[in-house]
Amino acid sequence: MNTVPQSDERLRQEVSARYARTALQVLGTPEGDTSSCCASGCCSSGAHQSDPITSDLYTQMELGEIPVAAALASLGCGNPTALAELRPGEKVLDLGSGGGIDVLLSAKRVGPTGFAYGLDMTDAMLELAERNRKEAGIENVKFLKGIIESIPLPDTSVDVVISNCVINLSADKGQVLREAYRVLTSGGRFAVSDIVVQGDLPPILRRDMESWAGCVAGALEEATYRLLLQEAGFVDIEIEVTRRYSLDDIASSGASASVTSLSPEEREAIDGRFVSAFVRARKP
């Protein structure tokens, strides 16, 4: 079991490396470590339909609108584009856009008078996303390189911020939410899918790098999520559970080593406590 790095930058590098492996696999680029991040280290690819967190998130109609590679590189835990109630003409930002699936779907929903930005820190994912954009023939999209703790866009520049199982990977989630608030227009909407834990996590799960990259160890407790959103300035905060995971689900998503080491009491305490949730909020 690899432990979570104490340095925020080292943690960011570890997460990026795991997600790069998925992008390189989809791009068909050979890489020294042929074991896919999708196999155990992160929210698995949409190609692995047996994964309890990432499977069956998009309709067949939605998947038919985008390149296959965008779906194969999808590492999310929800479908924020379907739940964000996007409207024609809106500007949308996807935090941690990966292979671009949610950006491309958003661009279609906001139409030619709207625009969709995707922000990602991983070069291989950005390359894959741009390839998918060109294949889809979608022009109202721009992919940006950067980190979600420091969004490279001006103040009040987007109407909606979405994200798909990425905020939980950040070591400074409060800063991410403050940045989301900054770039939103007045009345703008925060509409993300994320993993949330309803209760405390055993320390061994919090320290496990594989379960962090698997969207487990970094999950915020629900009350903490609400508090951080309030502190950032958001109002009308809602957290809607969309899926609930058993302990076996959590183990298969990348946390098997740490789950095995839990005591029977700890297992019972966290069984069913991990959920995918749709987190909504609004900037006044």
Disulfide bonds with the S-S distance in Angstrom:
Cys37-Cys42 1.95
Cys43-Cys215 1.80
